[in-house]
Amino acid sequence: MKLTVIPVRRIAGDDNRHRSKTMAALGSFLLLASASVLTASYLRSRAARSRRQEARVTRR
């Protein structure tokens, strides 16, 4: 069985359009990931702060 490769003509701007879509998707993913990491670390530090305050109140 012989496979024949059919050449596909591509428009000059076609590759760039695909690349920009990929970069936009990657950028939005990175933005979402960093926002969720920042939110998680903020919530963690807030929880730790409230625990420290509770310990301070119970000591008195």
N, C-alpha and C positions, 0 to 999 in steps of 0.2 A: 504494500500500500504506500503510495507516494503522496506526500502532503505538498500542495502547491500554496505558496504564499501570495495572496492577492495584495498588491500595493494599494494602500489607502491614501488618497490625496487629502492633505490637511491644509486648511487655510492658515495663513501666517499668524493671525491673531488668535487662533483656536487654542494653541498650547498656552499662551499667556493668559487667556481667559480661564482655563482650567487651573492654572497655577494660582491665579489671584483668588479663585473660589476656595482652593485648598488652604491658602494662607489666611483667608478670612475665617474659615472654619477653625483652623489651628489657633488663631488669635482669640476668637471668642471662647474656645475651650480653655485656653490658658487664663483668660480673664475670669472665667467662671471658677476654675480650680483655685486661683489665687484668692478670689473673694471668699470661697468656702473655707480655705485654710485660715485666712485672717479672722473670719467669723468664729471658727472653732477655737482658735487660740484666745480670742477676746472672751468668749464664753467661759473657757477654762480658767482664765485669770480672774474673771469676775466671781466664779464659783469658789476659787481658792481664797479670794479676798473676803467673801461672805463667811466662809468657814473660819477664817482667822478672827473676824469680828465676833462670831458666835463664841469662840474659845475665850476671847477677851471678856465678853459679857458674863460667861459662866464662872470665870475665875473670881470676879468681884464678890 
